[in-house]
Amino acid sequence: MKIHHSKPKDRTTAQWAGGTTTQLAIFPEGAEYTKFNFLFRISSATVETEESTFTFMPGVTRHLMILDGVLDIDHKGRYKKHLEKFDYDVFDGEWPTTAKGKVTDFNLMTKEKTSGKLQAITLKDRGEETIAFKSKTSFSAVYLLTGSLRVIIGTGSAELKKGDFLFCDHEGEEQIMHMQSTAATEMILVTVQL
C-alpha cells in the first residue's frame, strides 16, 4: 500500500482553451497528459468562458463532476445534460462536445481497459464513513473540497485540509478506508480499476 498526500501548493496549473486545469494524479508515473500516454488522469479544472468546446481525446473515457457552478453540456447528436453541483456525466472523449456555463469541475480520464468512478461524499461535523475496497480496486483517492478530515487506510493515515488530495495505490490488496470529519466536510472519492 502506497499513499501520497499533496497540498494545493504542490501542484501546477496549466491553461486550456476555456480556462485552467490542475493535475492531481496521473498513471503510470512519468506519463504526460499532452502525449496521451496515461492509463488514467485525475484533475480539477475551471471553465472561464460562457461557451466552451471540449478537447478531442481519442480513446479516452471522461468522467466529469461539477464542483461549483452550472453547466449545460451538449454531446452533438447524442444527448444534452444539465449539470449542477455534484452532478456527474461520463462520455467518450471523441464525441464532439460543447458546453455553456462557467464552472469548477473534477475530472477522471481513463484509457484502454481502465475504469473508474467519482462519488461525492458529505459528512457532518464529527461524522464518519467507512468504505471497503475489493482487491479489484487498484487505486483510490480523496479530494477535500471543504472542512477537515482524518483518513485511515491500511496502516497509513493522513489529516486533510481544504484542497488536499490523498492518492492510494492498493497494490492488489483489499483495503478499508475510514474517514472521520473534524468539521462539516465535502469531498470527492475516486476509485480506479486497471
Number of C-alpha atoms within 10 A of each C-alpha: 15 12 19 12 16 17 14 14 8 9 11 10 14 10 11 13 12 18 16 15 20 18 16 24 19 19 15 12 8 9 15 13 14 7 7 15 14 20 18 26 21 18 18 20 23 20 22 15 15 12 15 18 15 17 15 13 15 12 14 21 21 21 21 23 24 22 23 15 15 18 23 15 21 18 16 11 9 9 9 14 14 14 20 16 16 20 17 21 16 15 14 18 20 15 17 16 21 16 20 17 17 20 22 21 23 23 24 26 26 25 19 12 8 15 18 20 15 22 14 18 14 17 19 14 15 14 15 16 13 13 11 12 17 13 14 14 21 20 22 21 22 22 24 21 18 17 20 23 27 15 20 16 19 16 10 12 16 15 16 23 20 17 16 22 22 22 19 21 16 21 14 13 14 15 19 14 16 16 21 20 22 19 16 15 22 20 24 19 16 20 19 19 16 15
